Amino acid sequence: MKGEILFKNATLVDARGEHGTADVLVGEGRILSLSGGEAQRVVEAKGRCLSPGFFDLHAHLREPGQEVKEDLRSGLEAAARGGYTDLVSMPNTTPVVDRAEAVRALREKAAQIDRARLHPAAALTQGQEGQVLCEARLLREAGAVLLTDDGRTNEDAGVLALGLRYAASWGLPVAVHAEDAGLRRGGVMHEGEVSWRLGLPGNPAYAESARIARDLEVVRYVWEALETRPQGRSLLHFQHLSTRRGLELVRQAKREGLPISAEVTPHHLTLTDAHLEGLDPLYKVAPPLRTWADVEALVEGLLEGSLDCVATDHAPHTEDEKSLDLLRAPFGIPSLEVAWPLLYTELVQKRGFPLSVLVARFTDGPRRILGLPPIHLEEGAEASLVLWDPSQRRTVDPKGFASKARYSPWAGWGLSGWPLLTLVEGRVVFEGLG
Ligand SMILES: [Zn+2]
């Protein structure tokens, strides 16, 4: 059997576990064999890990309209460098992605860029204004994979209920940025000891949990009313969980069998409000960085599966915008290029978090939310893969990012686990083998 690439002595890690080493032969877009064979190119992978490609459910690529912050090319390049083969783009662009033609245009443009694959999300309501629902069926037919007004919050519970019902009938999950606008008010950071000391307007943890509590009741209402209940998929997806209390509510609702899912970001798993002591807007993000107790709870939630996946919420802005003072700078942290090494280092290496569980939260978890089958490392599987190095340590240097946002709260951190090669259906979309 002749293939295109042979990974010699690669350590296989997927969501099912760690499977020792194998010679993985890739060709025709698939894994042809786990026991070697002839290939045009041989990659020595001793001491390196091969995993299914990562899937990001939440990234802001800013196209159309905000290309000064990021565009499809730079964003999908950054994703490929981060080991991502697939990415869901948020629709809060200029204009908002709320029509089928806009979804098609994004997909056509992304198809010309041979990097990570793009799966556009579309808005739940027209213009993300929270009033009039978008055409879920047409958006679905155009290739939208979920509906969300992210960037904004869904204030009208009646609109959300109708939207959930409509989206569910077309097989689309709805993702929500769960924060109560009234409780959050003008908060620029977590409300607590640090915000009080600094005299800055705070965003209380209860802004998140109050909204989650309401949304869970909305899901319950819709779920009871649905005539045909889609089995095994998420109806409502909570984005970027940040609080221990919010997690408790999600955990309890999942135990009761409500069709919900939830994600957590790399920053909410590694940073706290104490990082804002120096008033640096690099750490300004929505929802805000919380306390160490919240971080501990979120890591636990990721482990047990109450949190289904890690999603980056990659949110690039220009350096000028991020250089404004803390009150005026925009919210957001870019992380596509560091998410995997960051969490591999901070969770697996430093805290003993199980590697295969982390891989699951980057691969199977997000895929399941969209109703996609898992990719496991076996013969015949789609060759959308990442080869990464668990041992070589490198310092985060944002100046070398492919993303236009060349700054990072993790600049200078020494991390391991860097992706070396990313393949989409057997094609190399990132090569960092040096
Ligand atoms: Zn959001």
Residues whose N, C-alpha, C, O or C-beta is under 5 A from the ligand:
A	BS01	ZN	D150 G151 H177 A286
